[in-house]
Amino acid sequence: MYKIDNIINNNKESFIWLMRQAGRYLPEYRQTRKEAGSFLDLCYNPELASKVTIQPIDRFGFDAAIIFSDILVILDALGAEVTFTENIGPEIKVDINEFVKLDDKTIEELITEKLEPVYQAIRLTRANLDQDKSLIGFSGAFWTLLAYLIEGRGSKTYHNAKIFTYNNPTEFKRVKNILCKAIAIHLRNQVVAGCDIIKIFDSWAGILTPDQMKELVIEPYKIILAELKDVDAKKICFPRGIGSLYSEFCKLDFDIFALDYTADINIANKIANEYGKVTQGNLDPAILFANQEILGKELDKILEATKDIPHIFNLGHGIMPKTPIENVEFMVEKLRGA
């Protein structure tokens, strides 16, 4: 049995993993990255992606591995031109008039066939991972994928994506259907391949107005989760920056609410007791650069706030490049001894 089941059942066992735990802060990752070629080449190389996925488990003994991939592989599979440039980030080119013509059968075929390397990496990882370790599959959520698709690159505001939702109602509705379907298919395929947990990342929820959050975040999540109702995997949702709308979001059908680092950790008890959700996260990734006395105090704060509820220890966003490995080791050791 995976340890995640003990957490869900509130058996007061520790459970630790970190967002982006297989990444640039690890020297072994950087070495593997050199072998792969481009970033997408690494994502689509089953052997190397599996190797990278397991590296932080071997080093730190985390309770879960998250498959090495990227949220933008869905757009890549659906025909958008996705590239990653060092020190710049992703760039996406798409003919939206052609994109909206994708029908349901084509969407399923594209996702299942083009992302087969991801599913193969999952099968390899599951075969090489200790049986008590969970394996997490993931996807970007609707709004985050839409934001990248329309904006074409990273942005602090995603104004063009927002404007698209207002000025192109017919195309917006079609893109919404396409992306929600693709997300559900990709997540389901990952469970079939061997994941026992799936996570849906909405990294840019926090830049929206409350009304936009309801339309672009909560409603699409509801659609996707309904499509996954029969999937035998625990479901984590990460609507980063959702703020006061967390209570409305928690009415949806999922298992684990991932708190970003801007959230007040004290709402974890309300989320657990009023909505029956397990909580996860909240530690600011930047605190891992502080001295261990300061880091220890922040860890104690989260441990104290969540001592009476099931809580998965995690960061409130991804671990940062150049994070001192000794501080990660200190954190894991302290949490294991708590």
Buried (B, 14 or more C-beta within 10 A) or exposed (E): EBBBEBBBEEEEEBBBBBBBBBBBBBEBBEEBBEEBEEBBBBBBBBEBBBBBBBBBBEBBEBBBBBBBBBBBBBBBBBBBEBBBEEEEEBBBEBEBEEBBEBEEEEBBEBBBEBBBBBBBBBBBBBEEBEEEBBBBBBBBBBBBBBBBBBBBEBBEEBEEBBEBBEEBEEBBEBBBBBBBBBBBBBBBBBBBBBBBBBBBBBBBBBBBEEEBBBBBBBBBBBBBBEBBEEBEBBBBBBBBBBBEBBEEBBEBEBBBBBBBBBBEBEBBBBBBEEBEBBBBBBBBBEBBBBEBEEBBEBBEBBBEBBEEBBBBBBBBBBBBEEBBBEBBEBBBEBBEEE
